[in-house]
Amino acid sequence: LALSVAREKGLQLDETTSLDMAKSCYLQGRDDEGAAFVRQVIGNNHESEKVLDVVRKVFDEVGRKDEGAALIKQSVDDAVSINNEGVNRARSGDLDGAIELLEQAASRMPGNAHVVMNAAHSLIVHMQQHGPQPDKLRKVRDYIALTRSRNPRHPKFVQVNGMFQEMIRGLG
């Protein structure tokens, strides 16, 4: 129920709250809801060993170490796969398909700097090829602001933000 309410209202729970909710769900036998919280946390943090270690600890605490290891692996693989598919689409010339996929992924994993910045990057490349468009400029600004607030030192943020600033200077 809490996950449904959060999704319905567009709320992003922090990792600690999400993992507390996951633990409670597992302890109450609500495995699907617990797994949804875990997937959300991992989707946003698939590159963070610190977060993954906390997730492992949750599964240890509820007596489901093996199940947790499998869910963690699957969730990390899913996040990487979605990102890679978007990048591959862009590289193969399907920029519109890349934008669609990466924007969907960014909305599901707004804390995942790599995915969010790849969505921004694909929009920037599109505007470089087809000219600036207000809706795409706004989305890129939103993605940059989101990532700046969560992970401003991420290498992909630094790269994409620089690229965007250069593009903006060229418009002036």
C-alpha positions as CSV (number, residue, x, y, z in Angstrom):
1,L,0.0,0.0,0.0
2,A,2.8,2.5,0.9
3,L,4.6,1.8,-2.4
4,S,1.3,2.3,-4.3
5,V,0.6,5.6,-2.5
6,A,4.2,6.8,-3.1
7,R,4.0,5.9,-6.8
8,E,0.5,7.5,-7.2
9,K,1.7,10.7,-5.7
10,G,5.1,10.6,-7.5
11,L,7.0,10.5,-4.3
12,Q,10.5,9.1,-4.1
13,L,11.3,7.6,-0.7
14,D,14.8,7.8,0.5
15,E,16.9,4.6,0.6
16,T,16.6,4.2,4.4
17,T,12.8,4.5,4.4
18,S,12.4,2.3,1.4
19,L,14.6,-0.4,2.9
20,D,12.7,-0.2,6.2
21,M,9.5,-0.6,4.3
22,A,11.0,-3.6,2.4
23,K,12.1,-5.2,5.7
24,S,8.6,-4.7,7.2
25,C,7.0,-6.2,4.1
26,Y,9.2,-9.3,4.1
27,L,8.5,-9.8,7.8
28,Q,4.8,-9.6,7.2
29,G,4.9,-12.1,4.2
30,R,4.3,-9.3,1.7
31,D,7.2,-10.4,-0.5
32,D,6.1,-8.8,-3.7
33,E,5.8,-5.4,-2.1
34,G,9.2,-5.9,-0.3
35,A,10.8,-6.8,-3.6
36,A,9.4,-3.7,-5.2
37,F,11.0,-1.4,-2.6
38,V,14.3,-3.2,-3.0
39,R,14.2,-2.9,-6.8
40,Q,13.5,0.8,-6.5
41,V,16.5,1.3,-4.2
42,I,18.8,-0.8,-6.4
43,G,17.6,0.8,-9.6
44,N,18.6,4.2,-8.2
45,N,21.9,3.0,-6.7
46,H,23.1,0.0,-8.7
47,E,26.6,1.4,-8.8
48,S,26.9,1.9,-5.0
49,E,28.5,-1.0,-3.1
50,K,27.6,0.8,0.1
51,V,23.9,0.8,-0.7
52,L,24.1,-2.8,-2.0
53,D,25.7,-3.9,1.3
54,V,22.8,-2.3,3.2
55,V,20.4,-4.2,1.0
56,R,22.2,-7.4,1.7
57,K,22.0,-6.7,5.4
58,V,18.2,-6.3,5.2
59,F,18.0,-9.7,3.6
60,D,20.3,-11.2,6.3
61,E,18.0,-9.7,9.0
62,V,14.9,-11.3,7.5
63,G,16.6,-14.6,7.0
64,R,16.6,-14.5,3.2
65,K,20.2,-14.1,2.2
66,D,20.1,-16.3,-0.9
67,E,16.8,-14.8,-2.1
68,G,18.3,-11.3,-1.5
69,A,21.5,-12.1,-3.5
70,A,19.4,-13.2,-6.5
71,L,17.1,-10.1,-6.3
72,I,20.1,-7.8,-6.0
73,K,21.8,-9.4,-9.0
74,Q,18.6,-9.3,-11.1
75,S,17.9,-5.7,-10.2
76,V,21.5,-4.6,-10.9
77,D,21.4,-6.5,-14.2
78,D,18.1,-4.8,-15.1
79,A,19.4,-1.3,-14.4
80,V,22.5,-1.9,-16.5
81,S,20.6,-3.6,-19.3
82,I,18.1,-0.7,-19.7
83,N,20.8,1.8,-19.7
84,N,22.9,-0.2,-22.2
85,E,19.9,-0.7,-24.5
86,G,19.3,3.0,-24.6
87,V,22.9,3.8,-25.4
88,N,23.0,1.1,-28.0
89,R,19.9,2.5,-29.7
90,A,21.5,5.9,-29.8
91,R,24.7,4.6,-31.3
92,S,22.9,2.6,-33.9
93,G,21.0,5.7,-35.1
94,D,17.7,5.2,-33.3
95,L,17.9,8.4,-31.3
96,D,14.2,8.7,-30.8
97,G,14.0,5.1,-29.5
98,A,16.9,5.8,-27.2
99,I,15.2,9.0,-25.9
100,E,12.0,7.2,-25.2
101,L,13.6,4.3,-23.4
102,L,16.0,6.4,-21.4
103,E,13.3,8.9,-20.4
104,Q,11.1,6.0,-19.1
105,A,14.1,4.6,-17.2
106,A,14.9,8.0,-15.8
107,S,11.4,8.4,-14.5
108,R,11.5,5.0,-12.8
109,M,15.1,5.5,-11.5
110,P,15.5,9.2,-10.9
111,G,18.3,8.6,-8.4
112,N,20.3,6.7,-11.0
113,A,22.7,9.4,-12.2
114,H,24.0,7.3,-15.0
115,V,20.6,6.6,-16.5
116,V,19.3,10.2,-15.9
117,M,22.4,11.7,-17.5
118,N,22.2,9.3,-20.5
119,A,18.6,10.5,-21.0
120,A,19.9,14.1,-20.9
121,H,22.7,13.3,-23.2
122,S,20.4,11.7,-25.8
123,L,18.2,14.8,-25.7
124,I,21.3,17.1,-26.2
125,V,22.5,15.0,-29.2
126,H,19.0,15.2,-30.7
127,M,19.0,19.0,-30.4
128,Q,22.5,19.2,-31.8
129,Q,21.2,17.4,-34.9
130,H,17.8,19.0,-35.2
131,G,18.1,22.3,-33.4
132,P,17.0,23.4,-29.9
133,Q,13.4,22.6,-28.8
134,P,11.9,24.2,-25.7
135,D,10.5,20.9,-24.3
136,K,13.9,19.1,-24.7
137,L,15.8,22.0,-23.2
138,R,13.5,22.0,-20.2
139,K,13.9,18.2,-19.7
140,V,17.7,18.5,-19.9
141,R,17.6,21.3,-17.3
142,D,15.4,19.2,-15.1
143,Y,17.7,16.1,-15.4
144,I,20.7,18.2,-14.7
145,A,19.1,19.8,-11.7
146,L,18.0,16.5,-10.3
147,T,21.4,14.9,-10.7
148,R,23.1,18.0,-9.3
149,S,21.0,17.7,-6.2
150,R,21.8,14.0,-5.7
151,N,25.1,13.2,-7.2
152,P,27.0,16.3,-8.6
153,R,30.3,14.5,-8.7
154,H,29.2,11.6,-10.9
155,P,31.5,11.6,-13.9
156,K,28.5,11.4,-16.3
157,F,27.0,14.5,-14.7
158,V,30.2,16.4,-15.1
159,Q,30.4,15.4,-18.8
160,V,26.7,16.0,-19.7
161,N,26.5,19.3,-17.8
162,G,29.6,20.6,-19.6
163,M,28.1,19.5,-22.9
164,F,24.8,21.2,-22.1
165,Q,26.5,24.5,-21.0
166,E,28.5,24.5,-24.2
167,M,25.4,24.0,-26.3
168,I,23.6,26.9,-24.4
169,R,26.5,29.2,-24.9
170,G,26.3,28.4,-28.6
171,L,22.6,29.5,-28.6
172,G,23.3,32.8,-27.0
